Amino acid sequence: MKDKLENIYFYYLDGNEYGLNILFEFEDNYLLFDSSSFLLLDKIDMLLFNWKKIDYEEIGNGVNITEIREDENVSYFVKISNGDIFYIYQKVYDLSNWEQDFEIIRKNSLKYSEIIEYMNEDWVETVNPSPPDYYDLTK
């Protein structure tokens, strides 16, 4: 994805372990993570959900998304052109209590090499975002 990243938003759907939604905003379109897949959208009604903006100071530096990888609906890695990784993972509290969460892993983070190693394991696959043929968030 060559377009410059303009903003990142999130919201949680209450009462659902798979309730995390992330919206990557570009100049002309959006990339939506709907808790299990990535969808490209031409437009979205931002008032439909209680989106919260993520404070990521690199936005103003012309960064873009270079790669998306997935570990079988458990972890997702959105690699940013400056080397940072938007990491989506499952936070486990006990056997029956867990939720999805996210973190931006910066290149100078102590976790960075561990996350890069995990992201590059053989079983972690590259993801190609899907067109929203069944998904309409403009109403």
N, C-alpha and C positions, 0 to 999 in steps of 0.2 A: 504494500500500500504506500504509494509515493506521496499522497496528500499530506499536507502539514496538519498535525494534531492541534486542534484549537481549544478543546476542553475535555474533561473526563468527569462523568457523573455516576452516581450509584443510588440505588434504593433497595431495601429489603421488603419482600412480601411477607408480612407477618404470619407466623404459625406454619411456616414451610421451611424444612431444612434446605431445600433447593430454592430458596427465595431471593438469592442475590441476583441483581441485574446491574450491569455496567453499560454505560453508554459512552462511546468514544466519538466525539464530534469533530468533523472535518469541515472544510469550507463549503463543500457541495453535497455532503452525504454524512451518514452515521454508520457506525459499527456497533451493533447491540450484542452483548453477551446476555442471554436469557436464562442463565443458570446451568445450561447444558450444551449450548451451541452458539455460534457466532453468525449473525445475519447482517447483510448490508442493506441499509435503508436509504431511500432518497429523501424522505422527510419523516418527521415525528412530531406529534403534539406533546410538547414538554409539560403541559398542564395536566395530562392524564395521570401522572404519577408524581409523588413527592421526591423528585430528584434532588440529591445533594451534590454540590460541586466538590470535587477533590482538589485540594490545594497541591498542585505539582508545578513548582517554579520553572521547570524546564520547558513548559508549554510555549513561552515567549521566545524560545531559542530555535524555532523551526524544526522540532523533532517530528518524526513520523514512526509508524509501526513497520518493522522490517520482517517480522515472522510471528506466527502463532503456533504453539505446540500444545498437545493435550496428552495426559496420562489417563485414559479410559474413564472419563467423567469424574475423576478424583482431583486432578490438578491441571491448571492451565497456565501457560506462560506466554505473555505478550511482550515480545522483545521490541524495545524502542531504539531508535537509531543512535542515541548517545550511549548505548550499552546497558542502560537500566532495564529492569524486567518488572512488568506488572504481573504479579504472581497471585493467582486465585487458587485457593486450597480449601480442604475440609478441616475445620477446627473440631476435634473430637473431645467431648467432655466425659463421656462414658459410653458403654456399648449401645445405648439407645438414645443418646442425646448428643447431637452434633449439628453443625451449621457450616455454610460456606462463608469464607472471609477472603480478604485480599490485603496485599501489602505491595508497596513499590520497593523493590530491592535495588538499591543504588550500587554502582560499581565499587564504592569504597566501604560497603557494608561488610560486616564480619560473616554474614550468611551468603554473600555473593558467590563464592566458589562452590559452596554446597548446592546452591540452587542451579547454577550453570551445569554442574555435573549431573544432577537429577534431570534437568531439561534435555540433556544430550544423551540420555540412556537410549539404547536400541529400541525399547518398547514405546517410547514417547514419540507420538506421530505429529507430523505437520498438519495443520488445519487450514482449509480453504473456506472462507466465509461463504454462506449460501445466500442466494437472492431470496427475498421475503415472499415467496409465492403463496404462502398460507398465513402470513403474519401481517396484520394491518394495525399499526399503532398511530394512524393519522386521524382516527375517528374519536 
